Amino acid sequence: MNSRIAFASTGEYVDQHFGSARYFQVYDIAGNEHHHVETRRPEAKCRGNCEGGFNHLLEILSDCDAVFVGKIGPGAAAFMIAHGKRVFEAAGAVEEIIAELKKGNLL
């Protein structure tokens, strides 16, 4: 599996809601290897709702195959899916989720 995955996370754990995430940790996963690519910080446009749409998030996650978030509303999920992105609600440590991804248990 060769994928670029984003996690709505301030660091070690998936701990951010999609629309209000302050940080996305981006990882490349190739076979049994993975590495942190970068931390991306979106513009703060959503505060409880996202009247301006989700284009700004789609743009910063454009090269990611999937996004793991603590929570995501149905409108945001539908938007991302309609634009070819896989979105998953998840809880726990980023490294544990990556371990499951490498086993082929999540995607």
NORWOBEL-V527960 format. One record per residue. N is the residue number from 1. RES is the residue in three letters. SS is DSSP state (hx for helix, st for strand, lp for the rest). Layout:
N:RES:SS + N:RES:SS
This chain:
1:MET:lp + 2:ASN:st + 3:SER:st + 4:ARG:st + 5:ILE:st + 6:ALA:st + 7:PHE:st + 8:ALA:st + 9:SER:st + 10:THR:lp + 11:GLY:lp + 12:GLU:lp + 13:TYR:st + 14:VAL:st + 15:ASP:lp + 16:GLN:lp + 17:HIS:st + 18:PHE:lp + 19:GLY:lp + 20:SER:lp + 21:ALA:lp + 22:ARG:lp + 23:TYR:lp + 24:PHE:st + 25:GLN:st + 26:VAL:st + 27:TYR:st + 28:ASP:st + 29:ILE:st + 30:ALA:st + 31:GLY:lp + 32:ASN:lp + 33:GLU:st + 34:HIS:st + 35:HIS:st + 36:HIS:st + 37:VAL:st + 38:GLU:st + 39:THR:st + 40:ARG:st + 41:ARG:lp + 42:PRO:lp + 43:GLU:lp + 44:ALA:lp + 45:LYS:lp + 46:CYS:lp + 47:ARG:lp + 48:GLY:lp + 49:ASN:lp + 50:CYS:lp + 51:GLU:lp + 52:GLY:lp + 53:GLY:lp + 54:PHE:lp + 55:ASN:hx + 56:HIS:hx + 57:LEU:hx + 58:LEU:hx + 59:GLU:hx + 60:ILE:hx + 61:LEU:lp + 62:SER:lp + 63:ASP:lp + 64:CYS:lp + 65:ASP:lp + 66:ALA:st + 67:VAL:st + 68:PHE:st + 69:VAL:st + 70:GLY:lp + 71:LYS:st + 72:ILE:lp + 73:GLY:lp + 74:PRO:hx + 75:GLY:hx + 76:ALA:hx + 77:ALA:hx + 78:ALA:hx + 79:PHE:hx + 80:MET:hx + 81:ILE:hx + 82:ALA:hx + 83:HIS:lp + 84:GLY:lp + 85:LYS:lp + 86:ARG:st + 87:VAL:st + 88:PHE:st + 89:GLU:st + 90:ALA:lp + 91:ALA:lp + 92:GLY:st + 93:ALA:st + 94:VAL:hx + 95:GLU:hx + 96:GLU:hx + 97:ILE:hx + 98:ILE:hx + 99:ALA:hx + 100:GLU:hx + 101:LEU:hx + 102:LYS:hx + 103:LYS:hx + 104:GLY:lp + 105:ASN:lp + 106:LEU:lp + 107:LEU:lp
